[in-house]
Amino acid sequence: MDQHNPFNIDALIEDVLTSERMECVPLNFHRKVGKCVRIAALRQREQARFRVTILLVSLGMIAIMGSGIGVMALTHGAGMRNNGLPGAFGFLDQYSTNFSLYITSINANHLLISSASIAALGFAIGLLSFQRSVRKQG
């Protein structure tokens, strides 16, 4: 090291490096570094894909909301909201009426058949699980 300039960092680094023995790189060093680089690249790619997905979903939701607002504005949504939609739920009324009629028309024969089939299904499931447990033990 230069005695005249004690703050010469380059000379100090060179002096320390020449006195050190060079170590060999481990055999799997390049593989580990490559693995870390691949993981970092995959992470960056997934972050970019996530940002794009969130952006597209947000734009889609904005488009849906905008089209809904546009439809309501063009079709006098305030009047429809206040007066209701006559005839719009006709199918729902028909289905609910048919379902209530079906429920009230169930008699004992339907209940006997359905309960017997449910009991047979439960027995079959229990038998299969018992056979599996016997096979695992034996």
DRENDO-1510 file (C-alpha; in Angstrom, 1 decimal, always signed):
<recs>
REC; n; res; u; v; w
REC; 1; MET; +0.0; +0.0; +0.0 .
REC; 2; ASP; +1.1; +3.5; -0.7 .
REC; 3; GLN; +2.5; +5.0; +2.5 .
REC; 4; HIS; +2.1; +8.6; +1.3 .
REC; 5; ASN; -1.6; +8.5; +0.8 .
REC; 6; PRO; -3.4; +6.3; +3.5 .
REC; 7; PHE; -6.8; +7.1; +1.9 .
REC; 8; ASN; -6.1; +5.4; -1.4 .
REC; 9; ILE; -9.0; +3.0; -1.5 .
REC; 10; ASP; -8.1; +1.4; -4.8 .
REC; 11; ALA; -4.6; +0.4; -3.5 .
REC; 12; LEU; -6.1; -0.9; -0.3 .
REC; 13; ILE; -8.6; -3.1; -2.2 .
REC; 14; GLU; -5.9; -4.4; -4.5 .
REC; 15; ASP; -3.6; -5.2; -1.6 .
REC; 16; VAL; -6.3; -7.2; +0.2 .
REC; 17; LEU; -7.4; -9.0; -3.0 .
REC; 18; THR; -3.8; -10.1; -3.9 .
REC; 19; SER; -3.3; -11.6; -0.4 .
REC; 20; GLU; -6.5; -13.6; -0.5 .
REC; 21; ARG; -6.6; -17.1; -2.0 .
REC; 22; MET; -9.1; -17.6; -4.9 .
REC; 23; GLU; -11.9; -20.0; -3.9 .
REC; 24; CYS; -13.6; -22.3; -6.4 .
REC; 25; VAL; -17.2; -21.8; -7.2 .
REC; 26; PRO; -19.4; -24.6; -5.9 .
REC; 27; LEU; -20.6; -27.1; -8.6 .
REC; 28; ASN; -24.3; -26.2; -8.2 .
REC; 29; PHE; -23.8; -22.4; -8.0 .
REC; 30; HIS; -24.8; -21.8; -11.6 .
REC; 31; ARG; -27.9; -24.0; -11.2 .
REC; 32; LYS; -29.0; -22.2; -8.1 .
REC; 33; VAL; -28.4; -18.7; -9.7 .
REC; 34; GLY; -30.4; -19.8; -12.7 .
REC; 35; LYS; -33.2; -21.1; -10.6 .
REC; 36; CYS; -33.4; -17.8; -8.7 .
REC; 37; VAL; -33.4; -15.9; -12.0 .
REC; 38; ARG; -36.2; -18.1; -13.4 .
REC; 39; ILE; -38.2; -17.6; -10.2 .
REC; 40; ALA; -37.8; -13.8; -10.3 .
REC; 41; ALA; -38.8; -13.8; -14.0 .
REC; 42; LEU; -41.9; -15.9; -13.3 .
REC; 43; ARG; -42.8; -13.6; -10.4 .
REC; 44; GLN; -42.5; -10.5; -12.6 .
REC; 45; ARG; -44.5; -12.2; -15.4 .
REC; 46; GLU; -47.3; -13.2; -12.9 .
REC; 47; GLN; -47.4; -9.6; -11.5 .
REC; 48; ALA; -47.8; -8.3; -15.0 .
REC; 49; ARG; -50.6; -10.8; -15.8 .
REC; 50; PHE; -52.3; -9.9; -12.5 .
REC; 51; ARG; -52.2; -6.2; -13.3 .
REC; 52; VAL; -53.6; -6.8; -16.8 .
REC; 53; THR; -56.4; -9.1; -15.4 .
REC; 54; ILE; -57.4; -6.5; -12.8 .
REC; 55; LEU; -57.4; -3.8; -15.4 .
REC; 56; LEU; -59.6; -5.8; -17.8 .
REC; 57; VAL; -62.0; -6.8; -15.0 .
REC; 58; SER; -62.2; -3.2; -13.9 .
REC; 59; LEU; -62.9; -2.0; -17.4 .
REC; 60; GLY; -65.5; -4.7; -17.9 .
REC; 61; MET; -67.3; -3.7; -14.7 .
REC; 62; ILE; -67.2; +0.0; -15.7 .
REC; 63; ALA; -68.6; -0.9; -19.1 .
REC; 64; ILE; -71.4; -3.0; -17.6 .
REC; 65; MET; -72.3; -0.2; -15.1 .
REC; 66; GLY; -72.1; +2.4; -17.9 .
REC; 67; SER; -74.3; +0.4; -20.2 .
REC; 68; GLY; -76.8; -0.2; -17.4 .
REC; 69; ILE; -76.9; +3.5; -16.7 .
REC; 70; GLY; -77.3; +4.2; -20.4 .
REC; 71; VAL; -80.2; +1.8; -20.7 .
REC; 72; MET; -81.9; +3.2; -17.6 .
REC; 73; ALA; -81.5; +6.8; -19.0 .
REC; 74; LEU; -82.8; +5.9; -22.5 .
REC; 75; THR; -85.7; +3.8; -21.3 .
REC; 76; HIS; -87.0; +6.2; -18.7 .
REC; 77; GLY; -85.7; +4.2; -15.7 .
REC; 78; ALA; -87.2; +6.4; -13.1 .
REC; 79; GLY; -90.7; +5.7; -14.3 .
REC; 80; MET; -89.9; +2.0; -14.4 .
REC; 81; ARG; -88.4; +2.1; -11.0 .
REC; 82; ASN; -91.4; +3.9; -9.5 .
REC; 83; ASN; -94.2; +2.0; -11.4 .
REC; 84; GLY; -92.6; -1.4; -11.5 .
REC; 85; LEU; -92.3; -3.7; -14.4 .
REC; 86; PRO; -95.8; -5.1; -15.3 .
REC; 87; GLY; -95.6; -8.6; -16.8 .
REC; 88; ALA; -91.8; -8.8; -16.4 .
REC; 89; PHE; -92.0; -11.4; -13.7 .
REC; 90; GLY; -94.7; -13.5; -15.2 .
REC; 91; PHE; -92.5; -16.6; -15.6 .
REC; 92; LEU; -91.3; -16.3; -12.0 .
REC; 93; ASP; -95.0; -16.2; -10.8 .
REC; 94; GLN; -95.9; -19.2; -13.0 .
REC; 95; TYR; -93.0; -21.2; -11.6 .
REC; 96; SER; -93.6; -20.3; -8.0 .
REC; 97; THR; -97.3; -21.2; -8.4 .
REC; 98; ASN; -96.5; -24.6; -10.0 .
REC; 99; PHE; -94.0; -25.4; -7.3 .
REC; 100; SER; -96.5; -24.6; -4.5 .
REC; 101; LEU; -99.1; -26.7; -6.2 .
REC; 102; TYR; -96.7; -29.6; -6.5 .
REC; 103; ILE; -95.6; -29.4; -2.9 .
REC; 104; THR; -99.2; -29.4; -1.7 .
REC; 105; SER; -100.1; -32.4; -3.9 .
REC; 106; ILE; -97.5; -34.7; -2.5 .
REC; 107; ASN; -99.1; -37.7; -0.8 .
REC; 108; ALA; -97.9; -40.6; +1.3 .
REC; 109; ASN; -96.9; -42.7; -1.7 .
REC; 110; HIS; -94.4; -40.1; -2.9 .
REC; 111; LEU; -92.9; -39.8; +0.5 .
REC; 112; LEU; -92.6; -43.6; +0.9 .
REC; 113; ILE; -90.8; -44.0; -2.4 .
REC; 114; SER; -88.5; -41.1; -1.8 .
REC; 115; SER; -87.6; -42.2; +1.7 .
REC; 116; ALA; -87.0; -45.8; +0.6 .
REC; 117; SER; -84.6; -44.6; -2.2 .
REC; 118; ILE; -82.8; -42.3; +0.2 .
REC; 119; ALA; -82.4; -45.1; +2.8 .
REC; 120; ALA; -81.1; -47.5; +0.1 .
REC; 121; LEU; -78.6; -44.9; -1.1 .
REC; 122; GLY; -77.4; -44.2; +2.5 .
REC; 123; PHE; -77.0; -48.0; +3.1 .
REC; 124; ALA; -75.0; -48.4; -0.1 .
REC; 125; ILE; -72.7; -45.5; +0.8 .
REC; 126; GLY; -72.2; -46.9; +4.3 .
REC; 127; LEU; -71.4; -50.4; +2.9 .
REC; 128; LEU; -68.9; -49.0; +0.5 .
REC; 129; SER; -67.1; -47.0; +3.2 .
REC; 130; PHE; -67.1; -50.1; +5.5 .
REC; 131; GLN; -65.5; -52.2; +2.7 .
REC; 132; ARG; -62.8; -49.6; +2.1 .
REC; 133; SER; -62.0; -49.4; +5.8 .
REC; 134; VAL; -61.7; -53.2; +6.0 .
REC; 135; ARG; -59.4; -53.3; +3.0 .
REC; 136; LYS; -57.1; -50.6; +4.5 .
REC; 137; GLN; -56.8; -52.6; +7.8 .
REC; 138; GLY; -56.3; -56.0; +6.1 .
</recs>
